[in-house]
Amino acid sequence: MSDLLTERTAARPHPRQEEAAKARAASPGRDLAVAVARGAAGLVALALVWEFAPRLGLVDAYSIPPLHVVLQEWWSMVLDGELWRHVSASLQCSVIGFALAIVIAIPLGAAIAWYRPVREFFTPSLELFRNTAALAILPVFILLLGLGETSKIAIVLYACFFPILLSTIAGVSSVDPQLLRSARVLGLSPVATFRKVAFPAAVPTIFTGIRISGAAAILVLIAAEMIGADAGLGFLINYAQFNFLIPKMYAAILTTSLIGVAVNYGLVALERRFSQWRAL
């Protein structure tokens, strides 16, 4: 059985040498299959615990119904279109707010890290707002923008903005000085240096903030929909709870979890796509 210490300290050749000399005992495809099988086994174990714990009386079957009951309710909501109506409402607000946060935060973060006057101008204000929880100012958004979709988009934008902004600042600020010196020696202009050297080197760090914001876009919106909405997964969870529709509540929670997992894996795949140059 391997542990983290063994994985991190084991001697291994360069990835190109591994590929050329077939140095590793197991192929990458086999390693991936083993990892997927172990992950699937963990999910199956969790599903079995959820299914049989209520049946055996280990937990209250009314408070936590068996998994098959929740899945039956989930499938029923899929067939009658109820689930998609709430999912589409939540995804619309999340995607718009998340996209706006990326469009605004990355250029602003890059400018703050790259230009000292910009950093000195924005830092005090940003420090004030980034230490204010998104849900704490939700009432302000509701008062200004109402209970409609606009206030939900605004709260998602606010929650997603700062992780992306801070990761962009950290990524651009921590670029290897040797790379910047090399760019200067080659005669690149500051703009070309940023575009061809600094920003590509900062992409992995930026994607860390994007992945954090991807999860926040769902979580914050769910909380906002619980306070004031007539559609969305948060509204569905709250409605099911207050009307004692417990299987429906768990079905909505499970849907939220699956969406979060899908978003995370999608962002990981996108990060690998934009970071392929690092393996060269």
C-alpha positions in Angstrom: 0.0 0.0 0.0 1.5 3.3 -1.1 1.4 6.5 1.0 2.0 10.2 0.3 5.6 10.1 1.5 6.4 7.2 -0.8 4.7 8.8 -3.8 6.4 12.2 -3.3 9.9 10.9 -2.5 10.2 7.9 -4.9 13.0 8.4 -7.5 11.7 8.5 -11.0 13.0 9.6 -14.4 11.9 12.6 -16.4 8.4 12.0 -18.0 10.0 12.0 -21.4 12.4 9.3 -20.3 9.5 7.3 -18.8 7.7 7.4 -22.1 10.8 6.6 -24.2 12.3 3.8 -22.0 9.0 2.4 -20.6 10.7 2.8 -17.2 7.6 2.4 -15.1 6.3 -1.2 -14.5 2.7 -0.3 -15.2 1.5 1.7 -18.2 -0.3 5.0 -17.7 -3.5 3.5 -19.0 -3.3 0.7 -16.4 -2.6 3.2 -13.6 -5.6 5.2 -14.6 -7.8 2.1 -14.7 -6.7 1.1 -11.2 -7.4 4.6 -9.9 -10.8 4.7 -11.5 -11.6 1.2 -10.1 -10.6 2.3 -6.6 -12.7 5.4 -6.8 -15.7 3.5 -8.1 -15.3 1.0 -5.2 -15.4 3.9 -2.8 -18.6 5.2 -4.3 -20.2 1.8 -4.3 -19.3 1.4 -0.6 -20.9 4.8 0.2 -24.1 3.8 -1.8 -24.3 0.5 0.1 -24.0 2.3 3.4 -26.7 4.8 2.4 -29.0 1.9 1.2 -28.7 -0.5 4.1 -28.1 1.8 7.1 -31.8 2.9 7.2 -33.0 -0.6 6.4 -31.1 -2.0 9.4 -32.3 0.7 11.7 -28.9 2.3 12.1 -30.4 5.6 11.2 -33.9 6.9 11.1 -35.4 5.8 7.8 -37.7 8.8 7.7 -34.9 11.3 8.1 -32.5 9.5 5.8 -34.5 7.3 3.3 -32.7 4.4 1.6 -30.9 5.3 -1.5 -33.3 3.5 -3.9 -36.2 5.6 -2.5 -34.2 8.8 -3.3 -33.3 7.6 -6.7 -36.9 6.7 -7.5 -38.0 10.2 -6.6 -35.1 11.7 -8.6 -36.1 9.7 -11.7 -39.7 10.7 -11.2 -38.7 14.4 -11.2 -36.6 13.8 -14.3 -39.6 12.3 -16.2 -42.1 15.0 -15.3 -39.6 17.8 -16.1 -39.6 19.3 -12.5 -35.9 18.6 -11.9 -34.8 20.2 -15.2 -36.8 23.3 -14.5 -35.0 23.9 -11.2 -31.6 22.8 -12.6 -31.8 25.1 -15.6 -32.8 28.1 -13.3 -29.8 27.5 -11.1 -27.3 26.8 -13.9 -28.4 30.0 -15.7 -27.6 32.2 -12.8 -24.4 30.3 -11.9 -23.0 30.3 -15.4 -23.7 34.0 -16.0 -22.2 35.1 -12.7 -19.2 32.8 -13.0 -18.5 34.0 -16.5 -18.7 37.6 -15.5 -16.4 37.0 -12.6 -13.8 35.5 -14.9 -14.1 38.2 -17.5 -13.7 41.0 -14.8 -11.3 39.4 -12.3 -8.6 38.0 -14.6 -7.8 41.3 -16.4 -8.0 43.3 -13.2 -5.9 40.8 -11.3 -3.3 40.8 -14.0 -3.2 44.6 -14.1 -2.9 44.8 -10.3 0.1 42.4 -10.3 1.8 43.9 -13.3 1.4 47.6 -12.7 2.3 49.1 -9.3 0.1 52.2 -9.5 -2.9 50.0 -10.3 -2.0 47.8 -7.3 -1.7 50.8 -4.9 -5.0 52.2 -6.1 -7.2 49.1 -5.8 -5.6 47.2 -2.9 -7.3 49.0 0.0 -10.8 48.8 -1.5 -10.4 45.2 -2.5 -9.1 44.2 1.0 -12.2 45.8 2.5 -14.7 43.9 0.2 -12.9 40.5 0.1 -13.2 40.2 3.8 -17.0 40.6 3.6 -18.8 37.3 3.2 -21.0 37.1 0.1 -24.1 35.9 2.0 -23.6 38.8 4.5 -24.3 41.3 1.7 -27.1 39.3 0.0 -29.7 41.5 1.6 -28.1 44.5 0.0 -28.3 42.9 -3.4 -31.9 42.0 -2.8 -32.8 45.6 -1.7 -31.0 47.1 -4.8 -31.9 44.5 -7.4 -35.0 42.7 -6.1 -35.7 39.0 -5.6 -35.3 38.2 -9.3 -32.5 36.6 -11.3 -30.4 39.8 -11.3 -29.6 39.7 -7.5 -28.7 35.9 -7.8 -26.3 36.6 -10.6 -24.8 39.5 -8.6 -24.2 37.4 -5.5 -22.6 34.6 -7.6 -20.4 37.3 -9.3 -19.3 38.6 -5.9 -18.6 35.2 -4.5 -16.6 34.1 -7.5 -14.7 37.3 -8.1 -12.2 37.3 -5.3 -10.8 33.8 -5.6 -10.1 34.4 -9.3 -8.7 37.8 -8.6 -6.4 36.7 -5.8 -5.2 33.7 -7.7 -4.5 35.8 -10.8 -2.5 38.3 -8.7 -0.5 35.5 -7.0 0.1 33.7 -10.3 1.4 36.8 -12.2 3.4 38.1 -9.2 5.2 34.7 -8.7 6.5 34.3 -12.2 10.1 33.1 -12.2 12.3 36.2 -12.5 14.7 34.3 -14.8 11.9 34.0 -17.3 11.3 37.8 -17.2 15.0 38.5 -17.5 15.3 36.2 -20.5 12.3 38.0 -22.1 14.1 41.4 -21.6 17.3 40.0 -23.0 15.4 38.9 -26.1 14.0 42.4 -26.5 10.4 41.7 -25.8 8.2 44.7 -24.9 6.4 44.7 -21.5 3.1 43.8 -23.2 4.7 41.0 -25.2 6.5 39.7 -22.1 3.2 39.6 -20.2 1.4 37.9 -23.1 4.0 35.3 -24.0 5.8 34.7 -20.6 4.0 35.9 -17.5 0.4 35.0 -18.2 1.1 31.5 -19.6 3.2 30.8 -16.5 0.4 32.0 -14.2 -2.3 29.9 -15.8 -2.1 26.9 -13.4 -2.4 29.3 -10.4 -5.2 31.2 -12.0 -7.1 27.9 -12.6 -6.8 27.2 -8.8 -9.0 30.2 -8.2 -11.3 29.4 -11.1 -11.9 25.9 -9.6 -12.6 27.3 -6.2 -15.0 29.8 -7.7 -16.7 27.0 -9.8 -17.7 25.4 -6.5 -18.7 28.7 -4.9 -20.9 29.6 -7.9 -23.1 26.6 -7.0 -23.0 26.8 -3.2 -23.6 30.5 -2.9 -26.5 30.4 -5.3 -28.1 27.5 -3.5 -28.0 29.4 -0.3 -29.4 32.6 -2.0 -32.2 30.6 -3.6 -33.2 29.3 -0.1 -33.7 32.9 1.0 -35.7 34.2 -1.9 -36.6 32.5 -5.1 -39.4 30.6 -6.8 -37.2 28.2 -8.8 -33.8 26.6 -8.6 -32.2 23.8 -6.6 -32.0 25.9 -3.4 -35.6 26.7 -3.6 -36.4 23.0 -4.3 -34.4 21.8 -1.2 -36.1 24.4 1.0 -39.6 23.7 -0.3 -39.1 19.9 0.1 -37.8 20.4 3.7 -40.7 22.6 4.8 -43.3 20.2 3.2 -41.6 17.1 4.6 -40.9 15.7 1.1 -37.7 14.1 2.4 -36.8 11.9 -0.7 -37.3 15.0 -2.9 -35.0 17.0 -0.7 -32.3 14.4 -0.9 -32.8 14.1 -4.6 -32.2 17.8 -5.0 -29.1 17.7 -2.8 -27.7 14.7 -4.8 -28.3 16.7 -8.0 -26.4 19.6 -6.6 -23.5 17.4 -5.6 -23.4 15.8 -9.1 -23.4 19.2 -10.8 -20.5 20.4 -8.5 -18.5 17.2 -9.4 -19.1 17.7 -13.1 -18.1 21.4 -12.9 -14.9 20.5 -11.1 -13.8 17.8 -13.6 -14.7 20.0 -16.5 -12.4 22.8 -15.1 -9.6 20.3 -14.4 -9.8 19.1 -18.1 -9.8 22.7 -19.2 -6.8 23.5 -17.0 -4.8 20.6 -18.5 -5.7 21.8 -22.0 -4.3 25.3 -21.3 -1.3 24.0 -19.4 0.0 21.5 -22.0 3.1 23.6 -22.6 4.4 22.8 -19.2 4.9 19.2 -20.1 7.1 20.1 -23.1 
